[in-house]
């Protein structure tokens, strides 16, 4: 708990941390099998459903906890200490739910349908947008997935990749080019809809337990009302505070590595020393460097989250800060885990120790949006445009 005392500001925060800590301990049991099988473990999903974790960002009127952004990050950072891949996966679900609840952009009937199902049955939802040809939607490409209207239905055909939790999702929010309207639309599609197939393609270095396989849509027919969002043209997203679940997750992994390597250093004493290696100067230097990086990244993240929560009128101005948090945190997480590996030495590469998985998993954070190049470009433009203002 010592790493959290600076960020727990009230009794509700304590409750969230304590509850999530128990969940993280349970998830840790299934982390290795998930990594080996490259699937999101059903056992972990069952643990989270039993705790109603899928509805934590739902409004209170739907029986949720209605987490603020700050609280959402506290929970996700702690959950990632048990299993980073599961935490990242649930972060997408909880973030989408939070965004929809906060923005109120959907027709009430459709949001009510989804929110009620999540609360009553702990259903899982995620946006499925990335495609082989267009890459990340943050780059502004037009989806190659097509939606053709026939009467009061749409028929969708296409392929999506990097579909996190593909096999266990209950709802897909699928982007497609709506040909008749020449717009990009998002469709809420229940998993049991005929024509949906999950193709096992996820075989990566890190974050293997997210099960981010391909989703194929072949003549998927959906009622017109399930077209829940329309955009006249592809656009890069504006400020989205909920995307801070990404840096929170990777900092959680870094904290897990920090905790485990300190335990290792306090208990490992080679016969060439009279004390555990935690007493050795260069080991203490590395641990100190880890602490410094964690403090810098976490204070940055939670300060921006607090600003998002308490000054909603300023949210439109936070795009650069949100991107910078992600960039700083994910790079710091990689550096922290690398330091842990250096302390562990050759043992850190062993599958019997957790460090090699931490090392692989944090690497994935560099490839989650927004990418470093986009953040740097945005910050440069902002600095140039605001010079003298």
Beta strands, then each sheet from edge to edge (+ up, - down):
strand 1: 125-128
strand 2: 146-150
strand 3: 153-163
strand 4: 171-178
strand 5: 183-190
strand 6: 196-199
strand 7: 213-223
strand 8: 227-231
sheet 1: 1+ 4+ 2+ 3- 7+ 6-
sheet 2: 1+ 4+ 5- 8+
end
